[in-house]
Each structure stands twice: as structure tokens, then as C-alpha cells.
Amino acid sequence: MEGENEERETLSWEGYGKAARELAGQVADSGFRPDFILAIARGGLFPAGSLGYALSVKNLYVMNLEFYSGVDERLDVPVMLPPYLDKFDLNDARILVVDDVADTGHTLKAVFDFCQEVVAESRTAVLYEKPHSLVKCDYVWKKTAQWINFPWSTDPPLIDRQGAATVLDA
């Protein structure tokens, strides 16, 4: 697994609360007032919801775009998964595109490019940005080259979706 023998960045739930609030503070201090927040599922759902509350933005949309089919298994082109976002909803809006991490930056770039032709303005916000990301985000809580353990994805799933829906040993 990538990062197995490397030092890791670990974000606790308590640390996440602080990080989300500080990231929202960057957006607020910049004067940018998004009409809605576009979360990149799944990792972007947590920070997008937190930013929505902190920035008084009730309109949140979700875009589910995948480049990874497994650990260290990358697809050549992104695959959009349901729910599908209608570009009509983006027309002339100011949007904040949110994800948990800008790792390679390919997912953020694909979402940003999808929106760019119809929105009035779009900006990006992430908790973490890796130095090799091809997207340099507008708002970043922390930059790191380390593998990141997020509180919502560190523990293994309780249900195995590859086989029968059974509870896995914890």
C-alpha cells in the first residue's frame, strides 16, 4: 500500500474540526462569497458540509468522479458516478469546489474544467495539498507530502461490498 513505510500525517476528528474552521476562515477572509459549494465525493463531503455551515451556504451539490479503482490502481480517464450534476445548475454561479486532498490534482482539475465553461467564478478548497498536485488550490489548510490518514477513512469498512454484505472483523 502506498505510504506503508513512510511517515504519515494523521488527522483526528478533533483536529478535523479545527482544520475545517480555519479553512472556512481563509475563504471568509478572502471576501469570496460562493453561491454554492460543490463537494467531490466521497472525501470532500465532510469538509464541504463543514464549510457550508461556517460560510452560511445552504446550497451544496455533489460530484462523484473517480480516477482510482483500487490502491495504487489508476484509471486513464475519470469516470463520473451518480448522482450526476447538471451544468444548468451551475449557470453564472460562484462556486467553491471542495475536496479533502489535492493529491495528483487530476480529480480537482476534471471537476474544475467541467464547471469552468458555465460558472461566473469558481475557486478550490482542500484540507491538504500535496506538492506534486497539478492544481494549486485557492484555499489550503495544510501542505504535506505525506500519506494522510483521515478520521473517516482510516478504519476499514464494516461491510464488504465485493462479496456478500457481511460485517468485517474490526
ROVEXKE-252017 format. One line per 8 residues: number of its first residue (from 1); their letters; for each residue x, y, z of C-alpha. Coordinates in Angstrom, 1 decimal. Example, Ala and Ser with C-alpha at 12.3 -4.5 7.8 and 13.67 -1.06 7.14 Angstrom:
residues 2
1	AS	12.3/-4.5/7.8 ~ 13.7/-1.1/7.1;
//
This chain:
residues 170
1	MEGENEER	0.0/0.0/0.0 ~ 1.3/3.5/-0.8 ~ 2.8/5.2/2.1 ~ 3.0/1.9/4.1 ~ 6.6/2.5/5.2 ~ 6.5/6.3/5.1 ~ 5.7/8.7/7.9 ~ 2.0/9.6/7.9;
9	ETLSWEGY	0.0/12.7/8.5 ~ -2.8/11.7/10.9 ~ -5.9/13.9/11.2 ~ -8.1/13.2/14.3 ~ -11.8/14.2/14.5 ~ -10.8/17.0/16.9 ~ -8.1/18.2/14.5 ~ -10.5/18.0/11.6;
17	GKAARELA	-12.9/20.4/13.4 ~ -10.1/22.9/13.8 ~ -8.9/22.4/10.3 ~ -12.3/22.9/8.8 ~ -12.9/26.1/10.7 ~ -9.5/27.5/9.7 ~ -10.1/26.6/6.1 ~ -13.5/28.4/6.2;
25	GQVADSGF	-11.8/31.4/7.8 ~ -9.5/31.6/4.8 ~ -12.5/31.7/2.4 ~ -14.3/34.2/4.6 ~ -11.3/36.5/4.9 ~ -10.7/36.5/1.2 ~ -14.1/38.1/0.5 ~ -15.2/35.2/-1.8;
33	RPDFILAI	-18.9/34.5/-1.3 ~ -19.9/31.3/-3.1 ~ -23.5/30.8/-4.2 ~ -23.0/27.1/-3.6 ~ -20.4/24.5/-2.6 ~ -19.6/21.6/-4.8 ~ -18.3/18.6/-2.9 ~ -16.2/16.0/-4.6;
41	ARGGLFPA	-17.5/12.7/-3.2 ~ -16.6/11.0/-1.1 ~ -13.7/12.7/0.7 ~ -14.9/16.2/0.0 ~ -18.3/15.6/1.6 ~ -17.1/16.2/5.2 ~ -15.2/19.4/4.5 ~ -17.9/20.7/2.1;
49	GSLGYALS	-20.6/20.3/4.8 ~ -18.5/22.0/7.4 ~ -17.7/24.9/5.1 ~ -21.3/25.2/4.2 ~ -22.2/25.7/7.9 ~ -19.3/28.0/8.6 ~ -19.9/30.2/5.5 ~ -23.7/30.2/5.7;
57	VKNLYVMN	-24.0/28.4/2.3 ~ -27.0/26.0/2.3 ~ -26.8/25.0/-1.3 ~ -24.4/22.1/-1.6 ~ -24.0/19.9/-4.6 ~ -22.1/16.7/-5.0 ~ -20.0/15.4/-7.9 ~ -18.7/11.9/-7.8;
65	LEFYSGVD	-15.7/11.5/-10.0 ~ -13.2/8.6/-9.7 ~ -9.7/8.1/-11.1 ~ -8.8/5.2/-8.7 ~ -10.1/1.7/-9.0 ~ -8.1/0.5/-6.0 ~ -5.0/1.2/-4.0 ~ -2.4/2.4/-6.5;
73	ERLDVPVM	-4.7/1.4/-9.4 ~ -5.4/4.5/-11.5 ~ -7.8/4.8/-14.5 ~ -6.6/6.5/-17.7 ~ -9.7/8.8/-17.8 ~ -12.1/9.9/-15.0 ~ -15.4/8.1/-14.5 ~ -18.3/10.2/-13.4;
81	LPPYLDKF	-20.6/8.3/-11.0 ~ -24.1/9.2/-9.9 ~ -25.6/11.5/-8.8 ~ -24.9/13.4/-12.0 ~ -24.6/17.2/-11.8 ~ -26.5/19.2/-14.4 ~ -24.4/22.1/-15.8 ~ -27.6/24.1/-15.9;
89	DLNDARIL	-27.4/24.3/-12.1 ~ -24.0/26.0/-12.3 ~ -25.0/28.7/-14.7 ~ -23.5/32.1/-13.7 ~ -22.9/30.9/-10.2 ~ -19.9/31.5/-7.9 ~ -18.9/28.0/-6.7 ~ -16.4/26.7/-4.2;
97	VVDDVADT	-15.2/23.2/-5.2 ~ -14.2/21.2/-2.1 ~ -12.2/18.0/-1.6 ~ -10.3/16.5/1.3 ~ -6.9/16.4/-0.5 ~ -5.4/17.6/-3.8 ~ -3.1/14.6/-4.3 ~ -2.3/14.4/-8.0;
105	GHTLKAVF	-4.8/17.1/-8.7 ~ -6.4/15.3/-11.6 ~ -9.8/14.9/-9.9 ~ -10.0/18.6/-8.9 ~ -8.9/19.7/-12.4 ~ -11.5/17.5/-14.1 ~ -14.3/18.9/-11.8 ~ -13.0/22.5/-12.2;
113	DFCQEVVA	-12.8/22.1/-16.0 ~ -16.4/20.6/-16.1 ~ -17.7/23.7/-14.3 ~ -15.5/26.4/-15.9 ~ -17.4/26.9/-19.1 ~ -20.7/27.9/-17.3 ~ -19.9/29.4/-13.9 ~ -19.3/33.0/-13.2;
121	ESRTAVLY	-16.4/32.2/-10.8 ~ -15.0/29.1/-9.2 ~ -12.4/28.5/-6.5 ~ -11.0/25.4/-4.9 ~ -10.6/24.5/-1.2 ~ -8.9/21.4/0.3 ~ -7.7/20.4/3.7 ~ -4.4/19.1/2.3;
129	EKPHSLVK	-2.5/19.8/-0.8 ~ 0.4/17.7/-2.0 ~ 3.5/19.4/-3.6 ~ 3.1/17.4/-6.8 ~ -0.6/18.4/-7.3 ~ -1.1/19.9/-10.8 ~ -3.9/22.1/-9.2 ~ -2.7/24.8/-6.8;
137	CDYVWKKT	-5.8/25.4/-4.7 ~ -7.1/28.8/-3.7 ~ -7.6/27.7/-0.1 ~ -5.5/25.1/1.7 ~ -5.4/24.2/5.3 ~ -2.1/22.4/5.2 ~ 0.5/21.3/2.6 ~ 2.2/17.9/3.1;
145	AQWINFPW	4.0/15.3/1.0 ~ 3.0/12.5/3.5 ~ 0.3/9.9/3.2 ~ -2.8/11.2/5.1 ~ -4.9/9.2/7.5 ~ -8.3/10.9/7.6 ~ -10.6/10.1/10.5 ~ -13.4/9.0/8.2;
153	STDPPLID	-11.2/6.6/6.1 ~ -8.5/5.2/8.4 ~ -10.6/2.3/9.8 ~ -11.6/-0.5/7.4 ~ -15.2/-0.6/6.2 ~ -17.7/-2.6/8.3 ~ -19.3/-4.1/5.1 ~ -17.6/-5.9/2.4;
161	RQGAATVL	-19.2/-4.7/-0.9 ~ -17.0/-7.0/-3.0 ~ -18.8/-10.1/-1.7 ~ -21.8/-10.6/0.4 ~ -22.9/-7.7/2.7 ~ -21.3/-9.1/5.8 ~ -19.8/-7.3/8.8 ~ -16.0/-7.5/8.7;
169	DA	-13.9/-8.1/11.7 ~ -12.8/-4.9/13.3;
//
